């Protein structure tokens, strides 16, 4: 009897020895805000990271690509998505685990009728569960599909961060261009007003002309103030997209964003780009992985129609008599049909398939819409280019007439103001063309830059591995 107790105690100690102890890890809510406020784009580690994947920033400024790479290191959404992917991947181990064996014991003492035999009856039995119907394989398939879906969500998050940063960089460069154009227009309008006042002093024009020129100058100054506001907001938006405080962008120059994707449409065609987008877009990979999850869930519910087999080999010491036993059990035998969960899993698989088709249709629509944006932007730019050419011709003629003494200096100033405004319209058209090109890249799921795309793998924060997108 003492030996049996010693054996049970040893088995219990062995089981407890392999247990993992709980380690609390409270979150310091004050640490991260302080770290965020201290972020700078000239941080040595960050610059080294950017140089590895996007080239070193030049003294002239940062490119949109380099800012996007910096965002992939700094943004909290990517760290969260990476942690969720790792947590999901860890679930594969749980899915692959087989039912753990167990142990049961029973002790009895006879109080009468033992006829001089030892009064003790001790039984010791093992507990083993055998899964039938392919439950483990189905569970593992579902877990791996969930990992693939989580990894696709991580890639999609990284792609969204890069696009958001590029859009913010383009908005800032357009705001800078708009501010410069507005400042030039203010100077031209001020020159016109000075000439109008001079001619009014000579009684060559009416006071209404001076008032009109003054009001026009105030309107242009208001437009300049609006571009100042847009520049400030765009810089703050870019700082947020990168993951740094706004003041960290104050001394950072951003180079002009150039996207040749509209020309890419002319080379390959909309249908070709749309077909490529169906394989490149991370949303498609996620939708397909979610469909695989639904497939695994259905397979698991079908496998659960079959009951598991429980085995219990054991040993009984019955008042001095030794016996070996073997027990069998089929728990859940009456619930073998499992119809309701199977119907639900089939419906979820159908819904997942519908989402795949929805994403496909959305991608095709986006590519077609981006192509139309390019076409419209080109029409607008062509008209603006013609307007600039006409305004430049008018200025040339007005200056020639002034030099010949045929017209006043005011006519040449008005022609120059018209040219400045035409050039501002052309800059706006160029901006629309750049926005359309970025829309094409977003719809296609590819970066169309001057160099081959090389991105840090979002699964590894230190960048040991790489992936192309």
Secondary structure, DSSP 8 states (H G I E B T S, - for coil): -HHHHHHHHHHHHHHHHT----------HHHHHHHHHT--TT-HHHHHHHHHHH---BTTBB-HHHHHHHHHHH-HHHHHHHHHHHHHHHHHHHHH-----EEEEEEEE--S--TTS--EEEEEEEEEEE--SSHHHHHHHHHHHHHHHHHHHHHHHHHHHHHHHHHHHHHHHHHHHHHHHHHHHHHHHHHHHHHHHHHHHTTSS-HHHHHHHHHHHHHHHHHHHHHHHHHHHHHHHHHHHHTS-GGGGTT--B------HHHHHHHH-HHHHHHHHHHH-HHHHHHHHHHHHHHHHHHHHHHTTS--EEEEEEEEEETTEEEEEEEEE-TTGGG---HHHHHHHHHHHHHHHHHHHHHHHHHHHHHHHHHHHHHHHHHHHHHHHHHHHHHHHHHHHHHHHHHTTSS-HHHHHHHHHHHHHHHHHHHHHHHHHHHHHHHHHHHHT----SS---EE-TT-TT-SSEE--
